């Protein structure tokens, strides 16, 4: 914010101008103050929210990159006697490159590179300063994050962070002061139902620069966010502010945004909202949109023994046999023809286990390959791809190692689904609106996890979703409602990528209770959704639905 002096009476203006003419001419060549006008710091590569990291880190070995366009309206404005006169920086547009690499489950490094594409300035000469450049390099930021607590084993996720702005930002375009910009901070987060609450606070240490009647310098920035935990679409709302340690107004911004996943590795995001107050760098409005992608995801190699070829037998000295009686000629039989007995050596071009790998190249010629995307070319089924001692058949994350207690998934990804021989056991209920088939938001993370397990296990070809009710009300009405609820769950799974051909829905109403309907606790247990693993029907067989 720039303040101008109170106007003089008309009779003194001419004399004042004549006396100060030399100094005004000199002031006209004064350069604009050198400081970084940008005060927004977001986390486009964060797994929790754009506005805060919420104390979380991404998966170890993952490299996440993002590219975003950032536009601001009126981030630097001229004020006179508390009234807004004009915007010295009417708008500015930047391109931001960012990257994060997770070294381990407790340490993450990253970098942000802002580039000014265009800056529309006006009126600097009216306040005795040269006009800033309209483009240039912003302040590059190097940052590190150390995970201190994980919500999987603690009440909150907690991380310590350090962001260091390098002294190379273009001072002529209000993108740097020529000094270091260091911000240590702490971020925390907690999942509450379908949302993640995030909070971060720290201290920003930078050079003190006079800007009009104010001074821009060190401050205590903080931010709070509320973000949903959806699988495809996630929204968030955040509040950002700071406590200045110099003579400067308090900046406040309210930002809303969202993310949309384009598969398992890529997502698009957008964030925008108004700024409140007159602090330099607080725009009337800002908007950012971009794309982030996982350029690298670690897959732990699994070493296992291979079947080697048997050594050649020792040579045997042949002994001429006695002449045998002459047998009548017999018809020649092709041992490699269908339904003929043969050894593997006799028919190297056949595929005896029907896994698509010929006997000659099949390390497990009688055990079919499981075609799970891991070493599929060797012809052997992989029992435990990620080497975490949880066999793939019951591993919710078969390609990422995790503890047995969490169904083979990383500890921070709490699992509510357990694969058994006959069904998918769920450790949480699926909640519906009372008397309706609408799934409540609190159950969406559970259904997202069920969908992910089914996608990771294509061998579970048919899943029967059953809806059940208690005995209150008319049985036929309950059967209809349970059918509608089972169908609603199927629809949610299909929306999350499970093929419709693998899913069936059935409403059992009150007909299959698991507890007594005479107590409230028993009725609560009877109101449930079950996921049964169905065998593939034989040819011509009609499956139940």
Steps between C-alpha positions, in 0.01 A plus 500: 500500500633846405387812693525850342524828701205728571447754213623860562270806479480642143698819582805303615510244218693715247762615754537144628551367147764768418698440817496119467534474120862370512419237761190388309708450188739285698217304664355414160798278437476315831468123449205310641567326833665158465289235671310183412137600449383135492382369836305187398667169582301192401574129468385377155690174556352437846281193550275670759407850378624779275502753782688291762693173513298401811808333646504226236757369253453314173601134452876427522673502163234715332597797282209744460516786248257786434454782251260785581389839369445768767312828443448787748293819484623817674766353734652850558267798542543875566303640797456863611368579846371142524311516171591284202624714210646270235676166449873543440513132394170439326566135427780246477515151351758240597587146399604278790700177477515284813634158592514277807700181558426283803834359610355281776181468699623785725688735267402694189679762289357740244549812291281776353601717203270800419535684168330835437329489160334843511452788745271795430621806696364855512571827683848432642626823343222688681655402834857575389619151403608321186259245356589136591577245234207301364672158506787315665607218730321468833659386826586127472420306816669186633318318774519194721240327713568266795214278615473491879167324561275284283124500550499121458672468840445843660210744553623726217751509218779747576793623292775762531576695183765742378460713187794707375452768233820557305625862453472490120145627441475792256502818713392713201165317476408489873607136529790522743694719742845363428505323837409157635137418584487226765180348643510223763153371584302213647198336335244265655195313376227265613236303309148549635245292312506599133729805544860580593564798728835670440688772686843651451689786666854635493720807473610663175839670526591751227647845445306801624400728208314831516195495272328838507402573860529130592788256542501149352712246686488209741164363611324203662298330220231242570239308300206270573323269254209258484528250212284205398650152455325391181663262250423686177389848602625684810409847616655730758453832675786691659580816694847660481638789704811627679597707802741770373817567699529838326273801453269336246128412486385143566451298176202265476393274212211257467570230239284217365619230265468150374683206344388244243693176446575395143602146590732381778797724407357830377258768616390853409449764767368854541503749787367854530344760723501861626756685704394716794694800627755743361831322564741497200470168319135447599309498169137590448468151355729220393454172310738213432446190284731224391594134464700270726635154418693223672804470273650220709350246735726251674432127461705276721672220303437147614781248475404136480670184377467386143469145373820417317539245225597154615861403422552280201513129592833324495572317176401135503686238301247325285500119488371342187176320586407163374298511181136540584223326318358704218176673606230597257509875413292728725352841429711803613342710779563876544558529876454876478151469355203590725416247773830314453733424789846656471788637700590870508819429307309328221282804430695820577275713278181407684361690799395229742380736774318730252657820637623637166864401557633203299649205690851578374491850655280421801688480832186347653356295210227335708411804717321772298620861515262720701518797253515764773728741315813385687752270325221362281746385234664226714194274517506474881231628737630756750371422847618825664593769248598770749684267739310615811409141613132564417411269211354677198168319525414689822726807455295821455812668352678214319757728331589715805645352819318542829452329839286192544287686756396746226422240231832553321453877443718785631417579862373849421233355269264356759320195363138412572474212248620141561504242220381154610421188303128574473459877536652841550465567871455869580594642839275804458131527417355646184269777622189616312255783550215379722239316292687580176757342266735803505849415628614753761832683438661339807493163318655616172862434611399141585343444157804656334717246680273210401527615137878523523525148643283363218707683237821360655350148495358429153494129591190581712286497189150510654390685815147480637406809703225412748287750689339399832257670739359438845147366558324829565247598236340293225725220370427575134577868548828407669592264216442777247705750704787253548503430124517873428783544751699210354453650152616840628821341633556326166457834325761662725747218427442533126562876523836420659617276217368150578357343180123458517528139381673403825225633728155376598250638751246319717264622772436245778289726722456352850529139379866431600560651847835459677371608842178527695255768386371533859776743601625827350853360482379194312296706253807719437701189407224377268498827303805428287654459155701187409739431212497131399757344265300299247640212293494533124190324361554193287399515135122521475460550876285789620658695789298635791429876502 
